[in-house]
Amino acid sequence: MDPVTILGLTAGCCSTFALAPQAFKVWQTQQVDQLSIGMLGLMITGSMLWLSYGLLRSDISIVWANAVAFLFIIYMLTKKVNDMRQTGRR
């Protein structure tokens, strides 16, 4: 593996797994009050765009990092939307 790919994978791991503690906290507590629907919407949009870009460029670092990030974000977004429906609040 070349140094540029290693750099990309390392950067992707740092950015992607920065979401892990928040997703784990949501899973553990089922609390989503502090999550902003706007932030989650922007993050999912950004992740989808980066994933598309990575696929078009055939860049495994970008694809991998954003595919994993997408899963974390979609989990939190789903929990937030379900909570908003149940409680009627934003």
N, C-alpha and C positions, 0 to 999 in steps of 0.2 A: 504494500500500500504506500502510495507516495505521500510526502509531507503535507501537501495541500489538502488531500482527502482527510488525513488525520486531523489537521487543523479544523476543517469543516465539521467533522464528526464530533470533535471535542466541543466546539462552539455550540453545535446543535444539542448536545447532551446538557450543557449548562443552561441554555435557554429553555429547552423542553422540560427538564426535570425541575426547573424553578417553579413550575406549575404543580408538581407532585404533592408538596406539603398542603397546598390549599385543597386540592382534590381529595386527598386523604382525610383532611379535617372535615370536609363536607360528608364524606362517606361515614366517618366515625361518629359525628355528632348529628348529622341530618339537618344542620343549621345552614341556611343560605341567606339570612337577613343582611349580612354585610357584603354580599356579592351584588355588584351593579349589573343590571341587564344590559345597559349600554356598553360597558366594558366587555362583557362576555360576547355581545354581538360584534363588536369591533375585532376582538381576538379571533373569533371563529372565521370572520371574513378574511382577516390577515393570514390566518393559517391556511385557509383554502387557496388564497392567491399565491402564497409561497409554495404550497404543495403543487399547484398547477405550474408555476415557474420552474420548480425543480424537475417535474416530469418533462416539461418541454426542453430543458437543458440536459436531461439525463444525469442529474447530479444527485447521487445517492445520499449525500450528506443533507441536502435540503429536503429531499423526499422523506427520508427516515425521520428527521427531527420534526417535521411538520405533520406527518402522519400520526406520530405518537402524541404531539401537542393537541392535534385535532380530537383525539380520543379523550384526553383530559378535559378539554374545553367543552366538548359535546356532553360529557357526563355532568359537569357543573351547570351548564346551560339547561339541560333537561330537568335537573333537580330544581333549579330556580324557577323555570316556567311552571312546573307542577306545583311548587309552593305558592306561586302567584295565583294560580287557578284556585287552589284550595282556600287560601286566606283572603283573596280578593284585593291584595295590596301589592304594591311595587316595591 
